[in-house]
Amino acid sequence: MGKDGEDRTLFGPTLQIAQEGQILTLPKATAFGPNGKGFLVVADQFLPWQSQQREVVGVRVMPTEREWVVDKPFSSVAEKGGFGGIGSNGSDFALAAWEQRLEDGGCQLLARFAIP
Amino acid sequence: MGKILPETAGEYFGLSEAPRHQSVAGVISRRKFLKYAFGAGAAGAGVLLARTLGVSLETVEAAPPIPPPPDEEIVPPPCRKDEICIEEPKPIETLNLGETFPISDKASETRGASIAFRATDKRAVADQKALVAWHQLDHIPHYDKNGQLIYYEGVYHLYSEVVQKGKEPSKKVLLAEIKLSEEKEERAKQLPMRVYVYEEEQQEKRRQAELNQNAEGGSLILVRPESGWTLNPDTLWGFVWAWTTGNEKGWPRVGGWRISDEGEARGGMITVEESEHTYHQLYPSVAKKRDGAILVGWQEDENTPEYEFMFRIKGQIFNQEGKSNGSSFEILRKEDASLQHPQLVWVEKLNRFLLTCMDPRWIGGQPRVRLLGQWLFGDGKPEGDSFLVSKDFRDKSNHSLAVNAQGECLEAWGNRRRSLWTVDFG
């Protein structure tokens, strides 16, 4: 299967799905979409202009005839949220959950089902 | 025209954070959007603007379009020299997210949400049940005999819950409880009362102080649940690590539970194998084969001067009854690197597991990370040598690996150093 450290190009080219200035961490990827195609990726986004502020963002990555593209973003996942996770049934459903900061300083785990 | 501006402004402010979510179709500053919204709104294109803000199409369609007056040409307002004018963005189709609903009760913090669907079970796909596992920090009030609040005790709870679309969530199941050690609790009691009397503005500081205490002592902390369904429709796995220090038995260990279809834990915690030299077992990941067998992978070091914090990736196979078919074994090790954060998936069409992990090193005085991959046979043993997933040593944050029904794998990671987020796939 190749020598240690050798780039065997088993993985395709890197696809940049964020803009300069965004700081996205803790990505969670999962199978998604009709017939199991594509992936959903959610991640925490640090907001450097707001100390300790986070939010949860996400996109869908889908194949085309020639390349993979990021075809759909989430309209909104969570503001003031973080530590998000996502799962999918591999067919037509996904569930995203994340920690949500409450106004009084507490936290709560919130969730949403996502539909393609 | 008098109604257009307020409606447009309302759509904008109602989704005022939307531009920050447009990580694909171009992030445009709020200032630009605001100018554009009001400028174009005055020209009667309010509906189109709502789409450019990333509103879901469903929401947009709900707003009735306002047709321009007959024979009136729509001319965008001219740009002033001190403004940045942008071209009209194409409408953005966004993913349809349902209503937000709570899973946990209110807590001081909730972390590590891990979600699993029974992807390969047709019945599960139909009933759309998902398991969510998480941990949360709760502060339990303690009172004296006069009913006076003395202090709050920090307790970590690990829960799981079955969630089903269109139905009330099942009762959450408490899997584990981790209290501060008695020593820490005594220290907490000795601190000035004012620190522990509940005051809203003090709560966060106190929580941070408490965490710092733990960090200094290395005594407690967070769990990161990993969960996955098995093919057996009434069993599923949640894996978690947690620890307290102070004695040899307190080092972090990887373990899991069998959980019923209704979310109930079946039996006690099942742990992976350890040796007399096992020190830390951290960051478990689970993947299941089609026959229901589960491979658990984690990072582990040894309580010896030579291998302390020199993590290697270990694994162990369990059947769907939770019984191990053998001993734990080494999946990947580098003599000159401490491998961390394994991620596992089962690739059905190749009849192989795929492992990816982080390979952090110090280069030029800076911490750098690259990502390694390793194919594994069905018994979890490595096939050939490891290979590079990321092609350089840039500083990287956590990563995640997924596989879809076509057997395509996707690896995602954050790149802090360049403030970019990149995705690899293959």
HADDOCK unambig.tbl for C-alpha pairs under 7 A between the chains (distance, minus, plus):
assign (segid A and resid 1 and name CA) (segid B and resid 384 and name CA) 5.25 0.50 0.50
assign (segid A and resid 1 and name CA) (segid B and resid 385 and name CA) 6.41 0.50 0.50
assign (segid A and resid 2 and name CA) (segid B and resid 385 and name CA) 6.47 0.50 0.50
assign (segid A and resid 3 and name CA) (segid B and resid 385 and name CA) 6.03 0.50 0.50
assign (segid A and resid 4 and name CA) (segid B and resid 385 and name CA) 5.24 0.50 0.50
assign (segid A and resid 4 and name CA) (segid B and resid 386 and name CA) 5.34 0.50 0.50
assign (segid A and resid 4 and name CA) (segid B and resid 387 and name CA) 5.80 0.50 0.50
assign (segid A and resid 5 and name CA) (segid B and resid 386 and name CA) 6.59 0.50 0.50
assign (segid A and resid 5 and name CA) (segid B and resid 387 and name CA) 4.99 0.50 0.50
assign (segid A and resid 5 and name CA) (segid B and resid 388 and name CA) 5.59 0.50 0.50
assign (segid A and resid 6 and name CA) (segid B and resid 387 and name CA) 5.67 0.50 0.50
assign (segid A and resid 6 and name CA) (segid B and resid 388 and name CA) 6.34 0.50 0.50
assign (segid A and resid 7 and name CA) (segid B and resid 387 and name CA) 6.22 0.50 0.50
assign (segid A and resid 7 and name CA) (segid B and resid 388 and name CA) 5.35 0.50 0.50
assign (segid A and resid 8 and name CA) (segid B and resid 387 and name CA) 6.95 0.50 0.50
assign (segid A and resid 10 and name CA) (segid B and resid 426 and name CA) 5.82 0.50 0.50
assign (segid A and resid 11 and name CA) (segid B and resid 389 and name CA) 6.60 0.50 0.50
assign (segid A and resid 11 and name CA) (segid B and resid 424 and name CA) 6.35 0.50 0.50
assign (segid A and resid 11 and name CA) (segid B and resid 425 and name CA) 5.08 0.50 0.50
assign (segid A and resid 11 and name CA) (segid B and resid 426 and name CA) 3.85 0.50 0.50
assign (segid A and resid 12 and name CA) (segid B and resid 424 and name CA) 6.17 0.50 0.50
assign (segid A and resid 12 and name CA) (segid B and resid 425 and name CA) 5.19 0.50 0.50
assign (segid A and resid 12 and name CA) (segid B and resid 426 and name CA) 4.80 0.50 0.50
assign (segid A and resid 13 and name CA) (segid B and resid 424 and name CA) 6.27 0.50 0.50
assign (segid A and resid 14 and name CA) (segid B and resid 422 and name CA) 6.32 0.50 0.50
assign (segid A and resid 14 and name CA) (segid B and resid 423 and name CA) 5.55 0.50 0.50
assign (segid A and resid 14 and name CA) (segid B and resid 424 and name CA) 4.62 0.50 0.50
assign (segid A and resid 15 and name CA) (segid B and resid 422 and name CA) 5.59 0.50 0.50
assign (segid A and resid 15 and name CA) (segid B and resid 423 and name CA) 4.98 0.50 0.50
assign (segid A and resid 15 and name CA) (segid B and resid 424 and name CA) 6.04 0.50 0.50
assign (segid A and resid 16 and name CA) (segid B and resid 421 and name CA) 6.20 0.50 0.50
assign (segid A and resid 16 and name CA) (segid B and resid 422 and name CA) 4.38 0.50 0.50
assign (segid A and resid 16 and name CA) (segid B and resid 423 and name CA) 6.14 0.50 0.50
assign (segid A and resid 17 and name CA) (segid B and resid 23 and name CA) 6.39 0.50 0.50
assign (segid A and resid 17 and name CA) (segid B and resid 24 and name CA) 5.96 0.50 0.50
assign (segid A and resid 17 and name CA) (segid B and resid 421 and name CA) 6.18 0.50 0.50
assign (segid A and resid 17 and name CA) (segid B and resid 422 and name CA) 5.88 0.50 0.50
assign (segid A and resid 18 and name CA) (segid B and resid 23 and name CA) 4.99 0.50 0.50
assign (segid A and resid 18 and name CA) (segid B and resid 24 and name CA) 6.51 0.50 0.50
assign (segid A and resid 18 and name CA) (segid B and resid 420 and name CA) 5.89 0.50 0.50
assign (segid A and resid 18 and name CA) (segid B and resid 421 and name CA) 5.35 0.50 0.50
assign (segid A and resid 19 and name CA) (segid B and resid 23 and name CA) 6.20 0.50 0.50
assign (segid A and resid 19 and name CA) (segid B and resid 27 and name CA) 6.97 0.50 0.50
assign (segid A and resid 19 and name CA) (segid B and resid 420 and name CA) 6.61 0.50 0.50
assign (segid A and resid 20 and name CA) (segid B and resid 419 and name CA) 6.29 0.50 0.50
assign (segid A and resid 20 and name CA) (segid B and resid 420 and name CA) 6.10 0.50 0.50
assign (segid A and resid 21 and name CA) (segid B and resid 419 and name CA) 5.62 0.50 0.50
assign (segid A and resid 22 and name CA) (segid B and resid 419 and name CA) 5.68 0.50 0.50
assign (segid A and resid 22 and name CA) (segid B and resid 420 and name CA) 6.25 0.50 0.50
assign (segid A and resid 23 and name CA) (segid B and resid 416 and name CA) 6.27 0.50 0.50
assign (segid A and resid 23 and name CA) (segid B and resid 419 and name CA) 4.81 0.50 0.50
assign (segid A and resid 23 and name CA) (segid B and resid 420 and name CA) 6.15 0.50 0.50
assign (segid A and resid 24 and name CA) (segid B and resid 414 and name CA) 5.54 0.50 0.50
assign (segid A and resid 24 and name CA) (segid B and resid 420 and name CA) 6.90 0.50 0.50
assign (segid A and resid 24 and name CA) (segid B and resid 421 and name CA) 5.80 0.50 0.50
assign (segid A and resid 25 and name CA) (segid B and resid 397 and name CA) 5.81 0.50 0.50
assign (segid A and resid 25 and name CA) (segid B and resid 398 and name CA) 6.36 0.50 0.50
assign (segid A and resid 25 and name CA) (segid B and resid 413 and name CA) 6.86 0.50 0.50
assign (segid A and resid 25 and name CA) (segid B and resid 414 and name CA) 4.65 0.50 0.50
assign (segid A and resid 26 and name CA) (segid B and resid 397 and name CA) 6.74 0.50 0.50
assign (segid A and resid 26 and name CA) (segid B and resid 398 and name CA) 4.99 0.50 0.50
assign (segid A and resid 26 and name CA) (segid B and resid 399 and name CA) 6.41 0.50 0.50
assign (segid A and resid 26 and name CA) (segid B and resid 414 and name CA) 6.84 0.50 0.50
assign (segid A and resid 27 and name CA) (segid B and resid 398 and name CA) 6.81 0.50 0.50
assign (segid A and resid 27 and name CA) (segid B and resid 399 and name CA) 5.98 0.50 0.50
assign (segid A and resid 27 and name CA) (segid B and resid 400 and name CA) 5.93 0.50 0.50
assign (segid A and resid 27 and name CA) (segid B and resid 412 and name CA) 6.13 0.50 0.50
assign (segid A and resid 27 and name CA) (segid B and resid 413 and name CA) 5.87 0.50 0.50
assign (segid A and resid 27 and name CA) (segid B and resid 414 and name CA) 6.85 0.50 0.50
assign (segid A and resid 28 and name CA) (segid B and resid 400 and name CA) 5.37 0.50 0.50
assign (segid A and resid 29 and name CA) (segid B and resid 400 and name CA) 5.98 0.50 0.50
assign (segid A and resid 29 and name CA) (segid B and resid 401 and name CA) 6.23 0.50 0.50
assign (segid A and resid 29 and name CA) (segid B and resid 402 and name CA) 5.55 0.50 0.50
assign (segid A and resid 29 and name CA) (segid B and resid 412 and name CA) 6.79 0.50 0.50
assign (segid A and resid 30 and name CA) (segid B and resid 402 and name CA) 5.06 0.50 0.50
assign (segid A and resid 30 and name CA) (segid B and resid 403 and name CA) 6.85 0.50 0.50
assign (segid A and resid 31 and name CA) (segid B and resid 402 and name CA) 6.40 0.50 0.50
assign (segid A and resid 31 and name CA) (segid B and resid 403 and name CA) 5.88 0.50 0.50
assign (segid A and resid 31 and name CA) (segid B and resid 404 and name CA) 4.40 0.50 0.50
assign (segid A and resid 36 and name CA) (segid B and resid 404 and name CA) 5.76 0.50 0.50
assign (segid A and resid 36 and name CA) (segid B and resid 405 and name CA) 4.84 0.50 0.50
assign (segid A and resid 36 and name CA) (segid B and resid 406 and name CA) 6.97 0.50 0.50
assign (segid A and resid 37 and name CA) (segid B and resid 404 and name CA) 6.33 0.50 0.50
assign (segid A and resid 37 and name CA) (segid B and resid 405 and name CA) 6.63 0.50 0.50
assign (segid A and resid 37 and name CA) (segid B and resid 406 and name CA) 6.82 0.50 0.50
assign (segid A and resid 38 and name CA) (segid B and resid 404 and name CA) 6.92 0.50 0.50
assign (segid A and resid 57 and name CA) (segid B and resid 21 and name CA) 5.88 0.50 0.50
assign (segid A and resid 70 and name CA) (segid B and resid 24 and name CA) 6.51 0.50 0.50
assign (segid A and resid 72 and name CA) (segid B and resid 93 and name CA) 6.20 0.50 0.50
assign (segid A and resid 72 and name CA) (segid B and resid 94 and name CA) 5.23 0.50 0.50
assign (segid A and resid 72 and name CA) (segid B and resid 95 and name CA) 6.14 0.50 0.50
assign (segid A and resid 73 and name CA) (segid B and resid 22 and name CA) 6.37 0.50 0.50
assign (segid A and resid 73 and name CA) (segid B and resid 23 and name CA) 6.92 0.50 0.50
assign (segid A and resid 73 and name CA) (segid B and resid 24 and name CA) 6.58 0.50 0.50
assign (segid A and resid 73 and name CA) (segid B and resid 94 and name CA) 5.31 0.50 0.50
assign (segid A and resid 73 and name CA) (segid B and resid 95 and name CA) 6.17 0.50 0.50
assign (segid A and resid 74 and name CA) (segid B and resid 21 and name CA) 6.99 0.50 0.50
assign (segid A and resid 74 and name CA) (segid B and resid 94 and name CA) 5.43 0.50 0.50
assign (segid A and resid 74 and name CA) (segid B and resid 95 and name CA) 4.98 0.50 0.50
assign (segid A and resid 75 and name CA) (segid B and resid 18 and name CA) 6.69 0.50 0.50
assign (segid A and resid 75 and name CA) (segid B and resid 21 and name CA) 6.73 0.50 0.50
assign (segid A and resid 75 and name CA) (segid B and resid 54 and name CA) 5.44 0.50 0.50
assign (segid A and resid 75 and name CA) (segid B and resid 55 and name CA) 5.86 0.50 0.50
assign (segid A and resid 75 and name CA) (segid B and resid 56 and name CA) 5.98 0.50 0.50
assign (segid A and resid 75 and name CA) (segid B and resid 94 and name CA) 5.25 0.50 0.50
assign (segid A and resid 75 and name CA) (segid B and resid 95 and name CA) 6.29 0.50 0.50
assign (segid A and resid 76 and name CA) (segid B and resid 18 and name CA) 6.43 0.50 0.50
assign (segid A and resid 76 and name CA) (segid B and resid 21 and name CA) 6.30 0.50 0.50
assign (segid A and resid 83 and name CA) (segid B and resid 111 and name CA) 6.10 0.50 0.50
assign (segid A and resid 83 and name CA) (segid B and resid 112 and name CA) 6.33 0.50 0.50
assign (segid A and resid 84 and name CA) (segid B and resid 113 and name CA) 6.33 0.50 0.50
assign (segid A and resid 85 and name CA) (segid B and resid 113 and name CA) 5.30 0.50 0.50
assign (segid A and resid 85 and name CA) (segid B and resid 114 and name CA) 5.65 0.50 0.50
assign (segid A and resid 85 and name CA) (segid B and resid 115 and name CA) 6.58 0.50 0.50
assign (segid A and resid 86 and name CA) (segid B and resid 115 and name CA) 5.87 0.50 0.50
assign (segid A and resid 87 and name CA) (segid B and resid 115 and name CA) 4.96 0.50 0.50
assign (segid A and resid 87 and name CA) (segid B and resid 116 and name CA) 5.43 0.50 0.50
assign (segid A and resid 87 and name CA) (segid B and resid 117 and name CA) 6.41 0.50 0.50
assign (segid A and resid 88 and name CA) (segid B and resid 117 and name CA) 5.89 0.50 0.50
assign (segid A and resid 89 and name CA) (segid B and resid 117 and name CA) 5.00 0.50 0.50
assign (segid A and resid 89 and name CA) (segid B and resid 118 and name CA) 6.27 0.50 0.50
assign (segid A and resid 89 and name CA) (segid B and resid 119 and name CA) 4.35 0.50 0.50
assign (segid A and resid 89 and name CA) (segid B and resid 125 and name CA) 6.10 0.50 0.50
assign (segid A and resid 90 and name CA) (segid B and resid 119 and name CA) 5.62 0.50 0.50
assign (segid A and resid 90 and name CA) (segid B and resid 404 and name CA) 6.61 0.50 0.50
assign (segid A and resid 90 and name CA) (segid B and resid 405 and name CA) 6.62 0.50 0.50
assign (segid A and resid 97 and name CA) (segid B and resid 113 and name CA) 6.32 0.50 0.50
assign (segid A and resid 98 and name CA) (segid B and resid 113 and name CA) 6.43 0.50 0.50
assign (segid A and resid 99 and name CA) (segid B and resid 110 and name CA) 5.56 0.50 0.50
assign (segid A and resid 99 and name CA) (segid B and resid 111 and name CA) 6.36 0.50 0.50
assign (segid A and resid 106 and name CA) (segid B and resid 106 and name CA) 6.28 0.50 0.50
assign (segid A and resid 106 and name CA) (segid B and resid 107 and name CA) 5.61 0.50 0.50
assign (segid A and resid 106 and name CA) (segid B and resid 108 and name CA) 4.86 0.50 0.50
assign (segid A and resid 106 and name CA) (segid B and resid 109 and name CA) 6.68 0.50 0.50
assign (segid A and resid 107 and name CA) (segid B and resid 106 and name CA) 5.56 0.50 0.50
assign (segid A and resid 107 and name CA) (segid B and resid 107 and name CA) 5.12 0.50 0.50
assign (segid A and resid 107 and name CA) (segid B and resid 108 and name CA) 5.46 0.50 0.50
assign (segid A and resid 107 and name CA) (segid B and resid 109 and name CA) 5.01 0.50 0.50
assign (segid A and resid 107 and name CA) (segid B and resid 110 and name CA) 6.18 0.50 0.50
assign (segid A and resid 108 and name CA) (segid B and resid 104 and name CA) 5.66 0.50 0.50
assign (segid A and resid 108 and name CA) (segid B and resid 105 and name CA) 5.98 0.50 0.50
assign (segid A and resid 108 and name CA) (segid B and resid 106 and name CA) 4.84 0.50 0.50
assign (segid A and resid 108 and name CA) (segid B and resid 107 and name CA) 6.06 0.50 0.50
assign (segid A and resid 108 and name CA) (segid B and resid 110 and name CA) 6.17 0.50 0.50
assign (segid A and resid 109 and name CA) (segid B and resid 102 and name CA) 6.03 0.50 0.50
assign (segid A and resid 109 and name CA) (segid B and resid 103 and name CA) 5.41 0.50 0.50
assign (segid A and resid 109 and name CA) (segid B and resid 104 and name CA) 4.95 0.50 0.50
assign (segid A and resid 109 and name CA) (segid B and resid 110 and name CA) 6.08 0.50 0.50
assign (segid A and resid 110 and name CA) (segid B and resid 100 and name CA) 6.57 0.50 0.50
assign (segid A and resid 110 and name CA) (segid B and resid 101 and name CA) 5.67 0.50 0.50
assign (segid A and resid 110 and name CA) (segid B and resid 102 and name CA) 4.34 0.50 0.50
assign (segid A and resid 110 and name CA) (segid B and resid 103 and name CA) 5.48 0.50 0.50
assign (segid A and resid 111 and name CA) (segid B and resid 100 and name CA) 5.56 0.50 0.50
assign (segid A and resid 111 and name CA) (segid B and resid 101 and name CA) 5.48 0.50 0.50
assign (segid A and resid 111 and name CA) (segid B and resid 102 and name CA) 6.18 0.50 0.50
assign (segid A and resid 111 and name CA) (segid B and resid 103 and name CA) 6.69 0.50 0.50
assign (segid A and resid 112 and name CA) (segid B and resid 97 and name CA) 6.51 0.50 0.50
assign (segid A and resid 112 and name CA) (segid B and resid 98 and name CA) 5.64 0.50 0.50
assign (segid A and resid 112 and name CA) (segid B and resid 99 and name CA) 5.97 0.50 0.50
assign (segid A and resid 112 and name CA) (segid B and resid 100 and name CA) 4.83 0.50 0.50
assign (segid A and resid 112 and name CA) (segid B and resid 101 and name CA) 6.44 0.50 0.50
assign (segid A and resid 113 and name CA) (segid B and resid 97 and name CA) 6.09 0.50 0.50
assign (segid A and resid 113 and name CA) (segid B and resid 98 and name CA) 5.35 0.50 0.50
assign (segid A and resid 114 and name CA) (segid B and resid 96 and name CA) 6.01 0.50 0.50
assign (segid A and resid 114 and name CA) (segid B and resid 97 and name CA) 4.45 0.50 0.50
assign (segid A and resid 114 and name CA) (segid B and resid 98 and name CA) 5.96 0.50 0.50
assign (segid A and resid 115 and name CA) (segid B and resid 96 and name CA) 5.56 0.50 0.50
assign (segid A and resid 115 and name CA) (segid B and resid 97 and name CA) 6.26 0.50 0.50
assign (segid A and resid 116 and name CA) (segid B and resid 95 and name CA) 6.16 0.50 0.50
assign (segid A and resid 116 and name CA) (segid B and resid 96 and name CA) 6.47 0.50 0.50
